Amino acid sequence: MSKLLAVILFVGVCCLAVPAVAQDGVSDGGQISLLGEMSGSLGTLGAGIAIIGAGLGIGRIGGSAVESMARQPEMQQKIFTAMILAAALIEGAAFFALLICIMKG
């Protein structure tokens, strides 16, 4: 679990790092808005979290389905159908979250 937390923190720091960009002039009296520069990075971070969550969910569904099929081979068709339906719902939710993150970012 600590390796997963370290990877998540590393990705978060990389996504939030705003590189210094040379600018000729600033229109708001010399003030640079940190949130204005980071909005694209925050959208990217949100999209990454949504995709990671979808991947974990589908992986868990697949693993559980294979385990269930191994225990009860006669129920393979019903388990497979339920697995595909659940995976499609997760993909739809992840796609919606990705679109929202892109639109807000």
C-alpha positions in Angstrom: 0.0 0.0 0.0 2.9 2.4 0.7 4.2 1.9 -2.9 0.8 2.8 -4.3 0.6 5.9 -2.1 4.1 6.9 -3.2 3.2 6.6 -6.9 0.0 8.6 -6.4 1.9 11.4 -4.6 4.6 11.4 -7.2 2.1 11.7 -10.1 0.2 14.4 -8.2 3.4 16.4 -7.7 4.4 16.0 -11.3 0.9 17.1 -12.5 0.8 20.2 -10.2 4.3 21.4 -11.0 4.0 24.6 -13.0 7.1 25.4 -15.1 8.3 28.9 -15.0 7.4 30.7 -18.2 9.0 34.0 -19.3 6.4 36.6 -20.1 6.8 40.0 -21.7 4.1 41.7 -19.9 1.4 40.9 -17.4 -2.0 42.6 -17.8 -3.2 42.4 -14.2 -0.7 44.9 -12.7 2.1 42.4 -12.1 0.1 39.8 -10.3 0.1 36.3 -11.7 -2.7 34.0 -10.8 -1.4 30.7 -9.6 -4.8 29.0 -10.1 -5.1 30.4 -13.6 -1.8 28.7 -14.6 -2.7 25.5 -12.7 -6.2 25.0 -14.1 -5.0 22.8 -16.9 -2.9 20.8 -14.6 -5.8 20.3 -12.2 -8.0 19.1 -15.1 -5.2 16.6 -16.0 -4.9 15.4 -12.5 -8.7 14.9 -12.2 -8.7 13.0 -15.5 -5.9 10.8 -14.3 -7.7 10.0 -11.1 -10.9 9.1 -13.0 -9.0 6.8 -15.4 -7.1 5.1 -12.5 -10.3 4.5 -10.6 -11.9 3.0 -13.7 -8.9 0.8 -14.3 -9.0 -0.4 -10.7 -12.7 -1.1 -10.8 -12.6 -3.0 -14.1 -9.6 -5.0 -12.8 -11.5 -5.9 -9.7 -14.5 -7.0 -11.6 -12.5 -9.1 -14.0 -10.6 -10.8 -11.2 -13.8 -11.5 -9.2 -15.5 -12.8 -12.4 -12.7 -15.2 -13.2 -12.6 -16.5 -9.6 -16.4 -17.0 -9.7 -16.2 -18.9 -13.0 -13.5 -21.1 -11.6 -15.8 -22.0 -8.6 -19.0 -22.5 -10.6 -18.2 -23.2 -14.3 -21.9 -23.8 -15.1 -22.7 -20.2 -14.3 -20.0 -18.9 -16.8 -22.5 -17.2 -19.2 -24.4 -15.3 -16.5 -21.2 -14.2 -14.8 -19.7 -13.1 -18.0 -22.8 -11.1 -19.0 -22.9 -9.4 -15.6 -19.2 -8.6 -15.8 -19.5 -7.0 -19.2 -22.5 -4.9 -18.1 -20.7 -3.7 -15.0 -17.5 -2.9 -17.0 -19.5 -1.0 -19.5 -21.1 1.1 -16.8 -17.7 1.9 -15.2 -16.3 2.8 -18.7 -19.3 5.2 -19.2 -18.8 6.9 -15.9 -15.0 7.2 -16.5 -15.6 8.7 -19.9 -18.1 11.2 -18.5 -15.6 12.2 -15.8 -12.9 12.5 -18.4 -15.0 14.8 -20.5 -15.9 17.0 -17.5 -12.2 17.3 -16.5 -11.3 18.2 -20.1 -14.0 20.8 -20.3 -13.2 22.4 -16.9 -9.4 22.3 -17.5 
